[in-house]
C-alpha cells in the first residue's frame, strides 16, 4: 500500500474539505431538524460525482476508485457526517447499478443526478453487526422464475420515497450474495419509520420488512463482484467516522488552547492533553486501516477484503465514539450544549456505530 497521496487525492481532499466546511456544516442543524437534505446542498454534493458515482455511459463523470471516494467521504464528514451519509446512501444505488445492473435497470439512473429531490436507497444493514456473510435476508428463485425476497433491513435511508430501492441478501440455495430491485409499492413491503433519532435524521432512516414476489428481471446479476461493491458501501461508514473523529478532536484541541483555568490554558494539563493526543494517534491508525481495506477492495481480492473492511468499520466506530466523547469532556459543560457542535458529532458517531458494528470483532480487550 502506497501511503503517499497522489495529486488527484490531494485535490479531492481539498475540494471535499471545503464543501464540508462551507456547505455541509452550516446546513447540519436545519437538516437534522427538518429530517431532510436541503435541495441546494444535495445538488452541490451530486455535482462532485463522488457521492453518487455514475459511469460515463450513464451521464456521470466516471466511477472513482474506492481509495479516492474514501478520501472524499472523510473530508465531507469533517463538515458533517449526517449530510455526508445521507448523500452517500442516496447515491448507493447509482454505484451498485452502474457496476452490475442491466441496461433496463440503469435506464432511469440519470434522474438521480438531475432531480435534487430524487432519492435512491440500498437496503443493506441488518443490525447486530451482521456483515454480508451473515445476512439473513433471503432471495429465492422459484420454478416459474419468479423471485421471492424475505427479510428485514434496518437503517434504510429515504425508505418512504426511495426509487430505486435495491435490497441485498443471500441466495436461498447457494448462499451467494445477491441483489434485487424492489418497488416500494410492491405487495409485501412494510416500512416502519423510526421517527427522530439520536442523529442522522437527514437520511430519514427506517426499518423495512420484505415478503415480496418479483419477476426475474428484478434481479441484479452482480456475481462475485457484487461483494466488492457491498464492501465499498460498508467502508464508506468507516471513512465518515474518521472524518467525524478528526473534526471533533481538532475542535476540542483548539478549545483547550484558549480555555484558561488556574492561570493557564487547559491544554497544559496532562489530563486534558493526553486523551486528545491518544485520540489523534488512533485516528491516524484507523485511517491507514480504511485505506488498506480500500486498496484490497479495488484489487478485488475478495478473501482479504471482507475481513479488512469489517475490521476497519469496527475499529473506526470505536475510535470515533471514544474521540468524540473525549471532545465533549474536554469542553466540560459546554460540550453538552448546541452552541458547540461537538455534541452533534458525538451523537452522529454513536448512531453510525450502532448501524454496522460487531462487538464480537471488537479490538477492545477487557482487563482480567
N, C-alpha and C positions, 0 to 999 in steps of 0.2 A: 504494500500500500504506500503510495507516494503522498506524504503529508504536505507537500508544497503546493499551495493553491495556484491554479493557472490564472492567466489574465481574465479569462471568462468567469471563473469562480469569483474573483475579486470584484468584477463589475456587477455580477448578480448580487453579491453580498451588499455592495454599496447601494444599489438600486432598491433592493427589498428592505434594507435597514431604513432608508429614507422614507419609503412608503409606510413602513411600520410605525415610525415616529410621527410623521406628518399627517397621515391619513387614518390609520387604524386607532392609534392611541386616543386622539380627540373624540372619536366616534364610539369608543368602547362602552361607556356608561349608558348612552342613549340606546345603543343596540341591545344591551342586556335588558334594559327596562322594557323596550318595545318588542323583545323577542324576535328581532328581525334585523337583517343586514341592510343598511341604507343603500338605495339604488346606486348612488354615486360611488360609494365605497366598493360595491360589488363590481361595477364597471371598471374601476381602477385596477382591481385585483385580476379580473378576467383579461384585461388588456396586456398584462405582463406575460400571459401564456404559461405561467409557472404553476398556478393553482388549478388550472383547467387545461391541461396539455392535450391538444389535438394534433393529429398528423397533418402534414401539409396538404395531403389529398382531401382532407375534410375541412380545409379552410383555416387551419391553425398555423402556428409558426414552427411546427415540428415538435417532437416529444423530447424534452431534455432528459439526460441521463439521471439516474437516481441520485448520484452524488450532488449534481447541480441543483436538483429540486430540493434535497435536504438542506442545502445551504440557504436556499430561498425561504424555506419553511422556518428555519431557525431565526432568521433575521426579521421575517414578518411577525413571528410570535414575540420577538423582542419588543414590538409595539403593542400587540395584544393577541394573546393566544386564542381567545374566544372567536374573534372575527377570522383569524387565520384558519382555524379548524373548520369553521362554517364554510369558508370558501373552498378549502381542500375537499371536504366531504361532499360539497355540492358539485365539485368538478371530478370526483372519483369515477362516475360512470363514463365520462369522456375519455379518461385514461384507459379504463378497462375495455370499453367497446372499441376504441381506436386500435387497440392491440389485438383483440380477439373476436370482435363482432363481425357478422356478415354484412354485406352491402345494404341489405334491407334493414338491419338493426342499427346501422350508423347513419341512415339516410337523414334523420332529423337532428343529429347532434349539433349541427351548426347553430340551431336555435339557442342553445345554452350560452353561446358567445354573443349572440345578437340581442337577446331579450334580457334586460337586467333583472326581471322578475322571475325568470325561468329557473327552476331548481331540479337537480337530479339527486340521486342518493344511491349508495351501495349499502344494503343490509348485511353487515359483516360481523359485528360483535355479538357474542352470546353471553358475556359476563363470566364471572368466576375464573378469569384468566385463561379461558379456552382459546387456544390457538387453532389454526386451520386443521391441524391433525386431530383435534378433539371436537370439532364441530358436530353437533347432533342434528342439525337441520338436514333433512333427507330430500334428495332429488331422485325420484324413481321413474323409469320409463316402463310403461305398460305394454301389453301385447299389441294394442291398437296404435302404438307410437305416441300416445299422449304422455304427458309428464305430470307427475304429482309432486307438489312441493309441500312438505310439512315441517314445522319447526317454529322456533320463537327467536327473534332477534331483539337486542337491546341497543340503546343509543343510536337509533336510526334517525339521521337528520332529515328535516323537512318531510317527515313521514306522512303528513296530511296532504301534501301537494306534490310530492316528488314525481317527476316524469322526465326521464325514465327512472324506474326503480329496479336495481339489479340485486338479486338475492344470491349469496354464496353459500353453498352447502356441500354435502358429500354424496356421491353416487350410492344408492341404497345397496347395490350388489358388490361393486368393486371397491368402494371406499375412496375412490379418486375424487379430487376436488372438482366441483362443477359450479357453473353459474347460470342463472336463468333470468330473463326479463319478466317481471310480474306487474301487470297493471294494478293500480290501487283500487280500481273499480271491480276487479275480479271477485267472484263469489268465494268467500273463504279467507279474505284478508281482513284482519281486525287490528285497528290502530288504537293504541291506548296512550293518550298524551300524558306526559309526566308532570305538566304544569311547571311553574317557576322552580328552578332547582338551585343547587349550590353555585353553579356557574354554567357557562357555555350556552346560555339561553338564546343567543342569537341564532343558533342552529336548530332551535325548536325540536329538541330530541324527543323521541317517543319509543315505546315498545311495540313491536308489530308481530302478530302471530299469523301463521300461514297454514292453510289446509286447502290447497288450490290445485285444480287440474287445468293444464295448459296444453296448447298444441306443441308439437316437437320443434316448430320454428322459433319457439321462445328460448330454447337452449343456446347458450353462448359456447361455442366449441373452442375452448382455450387450450385443452390438452394439458400437458405437464407445465407449459409456460404460464398457465394461469396462476400457478403458485407464486411465480416471480412477481406478478402484478399485485397479488394479495400481500406478499411480504412488503412490497413498496408502500402500499397503503397503510399497513401497520407501522412501518418505520417512521412515517411522517409524524405520528403522535410522539415518538421519542424525540425527533428533531424539534418539535414545538416545545416540549418540556425543557430542552436545553436552552432555547431562546428565552423562555419564561424565567428559568432559574438565573440565567446570566443577568437579565434586566433587574431582577429583584435584588441580587447581591450587589450589583453596581449602584443601584439606588440607595440601598442601605449603607454601603460604604461611604458614599458621598454625604449622606446624612450624618454618619458617625464622625466625619471630619469637621462638621460645622456645629454639631450639638456639644455644648460645653457643660461639663459638670465637675465640681470640685476643682475649678480653676484651669481645666484643660479639656481639649476635645475628647469625647468618649472613645474615639479610635485609639487613643493612647493606652487604654486599659486592655490587658490581655483577655479578660472575659468577654470583651466585645470584638477585638481584632481577630483572635484565634478562630472562633467559629466561622467568621466571614472568610478568612484565608483558607480554611479547610473546605468550605463550600465551593470556593473558586477552584481549588485543586481537583475536586471531584467533578466539577463541570468540564474541565479540560479533559479529564479521563473519559467521561461518558461521551463527549463529542467525538473522541477518537473511536469509541466503540460504534457509534452511529455511522461514521464514515467507513469503518471496516465492514460493517454489515451492508452498507450501500454498495461498496465495491463488489462484494460477493453476489449481491442481487443482480448488478449489471452484468457480471460474468456468467450469470445463470448457473451458478454452482449450487444446485438445489439442496443437496445434502448438507452443505456447510452453511448456507444462507438461513435456513429455517431456525436452527438454534441460535445463530448470531443475532437475528432480528429479535427473537424472544428475549435474549439476554439484554440487548440494547433497550428494548421497551421497558423491561422490568427495572433495570438499573437507572434509566433516565427518570422513571417515575419516582423511584426512591430519592434520587438526588434532588429533583425539583421540589418534592414535598418537603424535604429537610431544608433546602436552601431558602425557599420562600418562608418557611417557619422561622428560620434564623433571621430573615429580613424583618419580619413582623416583630420579633423580640428585640431586635436592635432599635427599632423605633419606639419601643415601650408602649405606652398608652396610645401614642399617635399611630401605631401600627394597625389599630382596630377601627379607625375612623376613615371615612371615604375621602377625606381631604388628601390623603396619601394613597397611591394606587397599590401599595404592597398587599393590602388585604384582598384586593381583587386578584392579584397574581397567586396569592396563597390559595384562594378558593378554586381558581382555574387549574392549578397544579393538582389539587386534591381530586377535582372532578375528572380530569384526564387520567389520573392514576386508577380511579375506580372502573374505568371503561375496559382497559386491557392490561391487567396485572395479575400475575400468578404468584401468590405468596410461597408456593412450594418451590419456585425457581428464584426466590429472592436471594440477594447477596448477603442479607442480614444473618449474622451468626450470634445466637443467644449466648450469654455468659453462663457458664455452668459452675 
